Amino acid sequence: MHIRKASLKDSKDIVRLYKAVAEIEGGLIRTSEEITLNYVQSFVTNSIDNGIILVIENPEDKNELIAEMHASKPGIKVLNHILFNLSIVVHPDWQGKGVGRKIFSHFLEMVSSMPTITRVELIARESNTKAIQFYQSLGFKIEGKFENRIRTLSGALVSDVPMAWTR
Ligand SMILES: CC(C)(COP(=O)(O)OP(=O)(O)OC[C@H]1O[C@@H](n2cnc3c(N)ncnc32)[C@H](O)[C@@H]1OP(=O)(O)O)[C@@H](O)C(=O)NCCC(=O)NCCS
């Protein structure tokens, strides 16, 4: 399985991947309609310029992406040691098969070779226990709770959990 840096040309394939993941509620914060080409092109460009963005192609079909992850610097001098706005998605057909661990481990190896980055931040929905346990296993620690931050499509309020990896 080949992990590579993404380019702007991947944007349409990333849209398709994000929409497939967004079909299952409880993971991504955006709904399928909110995943537009503009939104994706904007984080792809920003991550290429100010952070890291990785993708994995489907080994049977190079035109399909099965995973993507990105994070970027906030663009503020005093926060220059941080990568934030982290997002990771694995296509539903490929979840639970080690793909997420593979791309995230590669990402953290890249971070390790960037001495100026000493902190990586992410936010996970409290109900997304699978993801929270996954991040903890990679060295992320829970740093608090944003109470009732998310209003789900059914109207229920769910908290968000800020987590961080520090060198
Ligand atoms: C969260 C996500 C990125 C994990 O990627 P994945 O490829 O499914 O995960 P992996 O198969 O690499 O498993 C990594 C760890 O996740 C956990 N995990 C995976 N599937 C699980 C399941 N069905 N139940 C419980 N834990 C599970 C385990 O801790 C696993 O650890 P292990 O490697 O020791 O077995 C992926 O499931 C996904 O894209 N989910 C939807 C979008 C989402 O929730 N993104 C994160 C938003 S914060």
The ligand as an SDF file (V2000), in Angstrom:
LIG
                    3D

 48 50  0  0  0  0  0  0  0  0999 V2000
  -11.0050    6.5600   12.6320 C   0  0  0  0  0  0  0  0  0  0  0  0
  -10.3550    5.9570   11.3720 C   0  0  0  0  0  0  0  0  0  0  0  0
   -9.4970    7.0250   10.7190 C   0  0  0  0  0  0  0  0  0  0  0  0
   -9.4520    4.7760   11.7960 C   0  0  0  0  0  0  0  0  0  0  0  0
   -8.8740    4.2000   10.6420 O   0  0  0  0  0  0  0  0  0  0  0  0
   -8.9980    2.6060   10.4000 P   0  0  0  0  0  0  0  0  0  0  0  0
   -8.2260    2.2700    9.1840 O   0  0  0  0  0  0  0  0  0  0  0  0
  -10.4190    2.2470   10.4380 O   0  0  0  0  0  0  0  0  0  0  0  0
   -8.2500    2.0720   11.7130 O   0  0  0  0  0  0  0  0  0  0  0  0
   -7.2190    0.8640   11.8170 P   0  0  0  0  0  0  0  0  0  0  0  0
   -7.7820   -0.3480   11.1690 O   0  0  0  0  0  0  0  0  0  0  0  0
   -5.8600    1.3160   11.3880 O   0  0  0  0  0  0  0  0  0  0  0  0
   -7.2310    0.6350   13.3720 O   0  0  0  0  0  0  0  0  0  0  0  0
   -6.5700    1.5440   14.2350 C   0  0  0  0  0  0  0  0  0  0  0  0
   -7.1240    1.4120   15.6290 C   0  0  0  0  0  0  0  0  0  0  0  0
   -8.4560    1.9180   15.6340 O   0  0  0  0  0  0  0  0  0  0  0  0
   -9.2490    1.1580   16.5290 C   0  0  0  0  0  0  0  0  0  0  0  0
  -10.3150    0.5020   15.7870 N   0  0  0  0  0  0  0  0  0  0  0  0
  -10.3900    0.2900   14.4630 C   0  0  0  0  0  0  0  0  0  0  0  0
  -11.5580   -0.2580   14.1330 N   0  0  0  0  0  0  0  0  0  0  0  0
  -12.2300   -0.4110   15.2840 C   0  0  0  0  0  0  0  0  0  0  0  0
  -13.5360   -0.8900   15.6100 C   0  0  0  0  0  0  0  0  0  0  0  0
  -14.3670   -1.3650   14.6620 N   0  0  0  0  0  0  0  0  0  0  0  0
  -13.9160   -0.8590   16.8910 N   0  0  0  0  0  0  0  0  0  0  0  0
  -13.0880   -0.3740   17.8450 C   0  0  0  0  0  0  0  0  0  0  0  0
  -11.8520    0.1050   17.5970 N   0  0  0  0  0  0  0  0  0  0  0  0
  -11.4460    0.0940   16.3380 C   0  0  0  0  0  0  0  0  0  0  0  0
   -8.3560    0.2020   17.2030 C   0  0  0  0  0  0  0  0  0  0  0  0
   -7.8350    0.8640   18.3560 O   0  0  0  0  0  0  0  0  0  0  0  0
   -7.2430    0.0000   16.1910 C   0  0  0  0  0  0  0  0  0  0  0  0
   -6.1110   -0.3790   16.9000 O   0  0  0  0  0  0  0  0  0  0  0  0
   -5.2510   -1.7040   16.4800 P   0  0  0  0  0  0  0  0  0  0  0  0
   -4.4240   -1.2400   15.3050 O   0  0  0  0  0  0  0  0  0  0  0  0
   -4.4420   -1.9670   17.6950 O   0  0  0  0  0  0  0  0  0  0  0  0
   -6.2270   -2.7940   16.1230 O   0  0  0  0  0  0  0  0  0  0  0  0
  -11.4110    5.4410   10.3610 C   0  0  0  0  0  0  0  0  0  0  0  0
  -12.1710    4.4300   10.9550 O   0  0  0  0  0  0  0  0  0  0  0  0
  -12.3350    6.5080    9.7870 C   0  0  0  0  0  0  0  0  0  0  0  0
  -12.0360    7.1040    8.7600 O   0  0  0  0  0  0  0  0  0  0  0  0
  -13.5040    6.7340   10.4240 N   0  0  0  0  0  0  0  0  0  0  0  0
  -14.4820    7.6850    9.9240 C   0  0  0  0  0  0  0  0  0  0  0  0
  -13.9920    9.1120    9.9700 C   0  0  0  0  0  0  0  0  0  0  0  0
  -13.5260    9.4800   11.3400 C   0  0  0  0  0  0  0  0  0  0  0  0
  -14.1100    9.0940   12.3510 O   0  0  0  0  0  0  0  0  0  0  0  0
  -12.4530   10.2790   11.3570 N   0  0  0  0  0  0  0  0  0  0  0  0
  -11.9020   10.7680   12.5890 C   0  0  0  0  0  0  0  0  0  0  0  0
  -12.6330   11.9930   13.0170 C   0  0  0  0  0  0  0  0  0  0  0  0
  -11.9820   12.5700   14.5850 S   0  0  0  0  0  0  0  0  0  0  0  0
  1  2  1  0
  2  3  1  0
  2  4  1  0
  2 36  1  0
  4  5  1  0
  5  6  1  0
  6  7  2  0
  6  8  1  0
  6  9  1  0
  9 10  1  0
 10 11  2  0
 10 12  1  0
 10 13  1  0
 13 14  1  0
 14 15  1  0
 15 16  1  0
 15 30  1  0
 16 17  1  0
 17 18  1  0
 17 28  1  0
 18 19  1  0
 18 27  1  0
 19 20  2  0
 20 21  1  0
 21 22  1  0
 21 27  2  0
 22 23  1  0
 22 24  2  0
 24 25  1  0
 25 26  2  0
 26 27  1  0
 28 29  1  0
 28 30  1  0
 30 31  1  0
 31 32  1  0
 32 33  2  0
 32 34  1  0
 32 35  1  0
 36 37  1  0
 36 38  1  0
 38 39  2  0
 38 40  1  0
 40 41  1  0
 41 42  1  0
 42 43  1  0
 43 44  2  0
 43 45  1  0
 45 46  1  0
 46 47  1  0
 47 48  1  0
M  END
$$$$
